[in-house]
Amino acid sequence: MAPFHPRSEELPAEFPVFPLPGALLLPRGKLPLNVFEKRYLAMVFDSLAAGRMFGMIQPDSSVAQTGDEPGLFRVGCLGRLSSFSETDDGRLLITLTGLIRFSIAGELPLRSGYRRVRGDFSSYTADLAHVRPATDIGRDALLNALRGYFARRHIEANWDAIRGLDDDALLITLAMACPFEPVEKQALLEAPDDAARAMTLLALLQMGAASPDGPAGHSVS
């Protein structure tokens, strides 16, 4: 179990959100972030003083803007700052550990330039389960599809590390790390359970392996 494992009643009703296209945070996943923009530096410092939690969410180009801010997908993931360091040039290097998904119940006024929402966690309480139900993620099929996907996209991988992951970590790591499109990342986030997420991931890997070559130079470990 993670050192910090909140109960439903300990979740914040209102919290900041960090809109970032292509950045997927899943419950139990760890997302490293390099924070340098002034308003998001303020957001991180404010979060450190108030429970160390904020949400990751993707902008949605199909949703109307809110003032000068982009529209957002309706579902994101609340995370907790689990590591934090400052650089000499004023950036923050942090790791956000995923806790539970949320739906946006309403958006609040900006604070120090960053966005805040009221979150609704009611559809995602299973994300907080202490014990994960046994799920057959189709490990062999996922790894076979991953080989084809990486080969097509010229992605280098540490296969020993990948094979060493247990099923839960494998599913989370591949979903978060593979360079899928934002709408595909959103589909992985909104999958109702691990089995559905594994099926979605398998389909994305198979489609990616069959599509034209992507850019070279990626690595996954």
C-alpha positions in Angstrom: 0.0 0.0 0.0 1.2 3.5 -0.7 2.4 5.5 2.4 -0.5 7.9 1.8 -3.8 6.2 1.1 -6.7 8.6 1.7 -10.2 7.7 2.6 -13.1 9.2 0.6 -13.9 11.7 3.4 -10.3 13.0 3.3 -10.4 14.1 -0.4 -10.6 17.8 -1.1 -13.9 19.2 -2.3 -12.0 21.9 -4.2 -8.5 21.7 -5.7 -6.2 23.2 -8.4 -5.9 21.5 -11.8 -2.9 21.4 -14.1 -4.1 21.3 -17.7 -1.5 19.6 -19.9 -2.2 17.9 -23.2 -0.9 14.4 -23.5 0.0 14.1 -19.8 -1.8 11.1 -18.3 -2.0 10.4 -14.6 -3.6 7.2 -13.4 -4.4 6.1 -9.9 -1.3 4.4 -8.5 0.8 5.9 -11.3 3.7 8.3 -10.8 4.1 11.3 -13.1 7.3 13.4 -13.1 6.7 17.0 -13.9 9.1 19.9 -14.7 7.3 23.0 -13.5 8.5 26.4 -14.6 5.6 28.6 -15.5 4.9 31.3 -12.8 1.3 30.3 -12.2 2.0 26.6 -11.9 5.0 27.3 -9.6 2.4 29.2 -7.4 0.0 26.2 -7.7 2.7 23.8 -6.5 3.7 26.0 -3.5 0.1 26.5 -2.6 -0.6 22.7 -2.8 2.4 22.0 -0.5 0.8 24.1 2.1 -2.7 22.6 1.7 -2.7 18.8 1.6 -0.1 18.4 -1.3 -2.8 17.5 -3.8 -3.9 18.8 -7.2 -5.5 17.4 -10.3 -4.1 16.6 -13.8 -6.4 17.1 -16.7 -6.2 17.5 -20.4 -7.4 20.4 -22.5 -10.2 19.4 -24.9 -10.2 21.3 -28.2 -13.9 20.3 -28.8 -15.0 22.2 -25.7 -15.5 26.0 -25.7 -12.9 28.1 -24.0 -13.5 29.6 -20.5 -12.4 33.2 -21.1 -8.8 32.9 -22.3 -8.4 29.3 -20.9 -8.9 26.2 -23.1 -11.8 23.9 -22.6 -11.2 20.8 -20.5 -12.1 17.2 -20.6 -14.6 16.4 -17.9 -12.5 13.7 -16.2 -9.0 14.0 -14.7 -7.0 12.4 -11.9 -6.2 13.8 -8.5 -2.6 13.3 -7.4 -0.4 13.9 -4.4 3.0 15.5 -4.5 5.2 12.6 -3.5 8.6 14.2 -4.3 9.8 17.7 -4.7 13.0 19.5 -5.5 14.1 23.0 -6.7 16.7 23.7 -9.4 19.2 26.6 -9.4 17.2 28.3 -12.2 13.9 28.3 -10.3 12.2 25.3 -11.7 10.5 22.6 -9.6 11.0 18.9 -10.3 8.1 17.0 -8.8 6.5 13.6 -8.9 2.7 13.4 -8.6 1.3 10.0 -7.5 -2.2 9.3 -8.8 -4.9 8.8 -6.1 -8.4 8.9 -7.7 -10.1 10.1 -10.8 -12.7 12.9 -10.7 -15.3 14.6 -12.8 -15.4 18.4 -12.8 -18.5 19.5 -10.9 -17.8 23.1 -11.5 -14.9 25.5 -12.2 -13.9 28.1 -9.6 -12.3 31.6 -10.1 -8.6 31.6 -10.9 -6.2 31.9 -8.0 -2.7 33.3 -8.7 -3.4 32.6 -12.4 -4.0 28.8 -12.0 -7.3 27.0 -12.4 -9.4 25.4 -9.7 -12.4 23.1 -9.7 -14.9 21.4 -7.5 -14.4 17.7 -8.0 -16.9 14.8 -7.9 -15.3 11.5 -7.0 -18.5 9.5 -6.6 -18.1 7.5 -9.8 -14.5 6.5 -9.0 -14.4 5.4 -5.3 -13.0 2.0 -6.4 -9.8 3.8 -7.3 -9.1 4.0 -3.6 -9.4 0.3 -2.9 -6.6 -1.0 -0.6 -6.6 -4.4 -2.4 -6.9 -4.6 -6.2 -9.2 -7.3 -7.6 -7.4 -10.0 -9.6 -7.6 -9.0 -13.3 -6.3 -10.8 -16.3 -4.8 -8.0 -18.4 -3.7 -10.3 -21.2 0.0 -9.8 -20.4 1.4 -11.8 -23.3 -0.8 -10.1 -25.9 0.1 -6.7 -24.5 3.8 -7.4 -24.7 3.6 -8.8 -28.2 1.6 -5.8 -29.3 4.1 -3.5 -27.6 7.0 -5.0 -29.5 5.3 -4.2 -32.8 4.3 -0.7 -31.6 7.8 0.2 -30.5 9.4 -1.3 -33.7 7.0 0.8 -35.9 7.8 4.0 -34.0 11.5 3.4 -33.5 11.2 3.5 -29.7 14.0 2.0 -27.6 12.9 0.2 -24.5 14.4 -1.5 -21.5 12.8 -4.8 -21.9 14.3 -6.3 -18.8 12.6 -3.6 -16.8 9.3 -3.9 -18.6 9.2 -7.7 -18.1 10.0 -7.2 -14.5 6.9 -5.1 -13.8 3.9 -6.9 -12.2 0.6 -6.7 -14.1 -0.7 -3.6 -12.3 2.5 -1.6 -12.8 2.8 -2.8 -16.4 -0.7 -1.6 -17.3 -0.3 1.8 -15.6 3.2 2.4 -16.9 2.4 1.6 -20.5 -0.8 3.6 -20.5 1.0 6.6 -19.1 4.3 6.4 -21.0 3.4 5.5 -24.5 3.1 8.5 -26.8 -0.6 8.2 -27.6 -2.8 11.1 -28.8 -4.6 13.1 -26.1 -8.0 11.6 -27.0 -6.5 8.1 -26.7 -4.9 9.0 -23.4 -8.4 10.2 -22.3 -9.9 6.9 -23.3 -7.4 5.0 -21.1 -8.2 7.3 -18.2 -11.9 6.9 -18.5 -11.9 3.1 -18.9 -14.2 1.8 -16.2 -11.8 -0.8 -14.8 -8.5 -2.4 -15.3 -9.8 -5.1 -17.7 -11.3 -2.4 -19.9 -8.2 -0.3 -19.7 -6.1 -3.3 -20.8 -8.4 -3.9 -23.8 -8.2 -0.3 -24.8 -4.4 -0.3 -24.4 -4.1 -3.4 -26.5 -6.2 -1.9 -29.3 -4.2 1.3 -29.3 -0.9 -0.6 -29.5 -2.2 -2.8 -32.3 -3.5 0.2 -34.3 -0.2 2.0 -33.7 1.8 -0.9 -34.9 -0.2 -0.9 -38.1 0.0 2.8 -38.8 2.8 4.8 -40.6 6.1 5.2 -38.8 6.1 7.8 -36.0 9.1 10.0 -35.1 12.3 8.5 -34.0 14.1 9.1 -30.8 11.7 8.0 -28.0 12.7 5.8 -25.2 10.6 3.9 -22.6 12.1 2.3 -19.5 
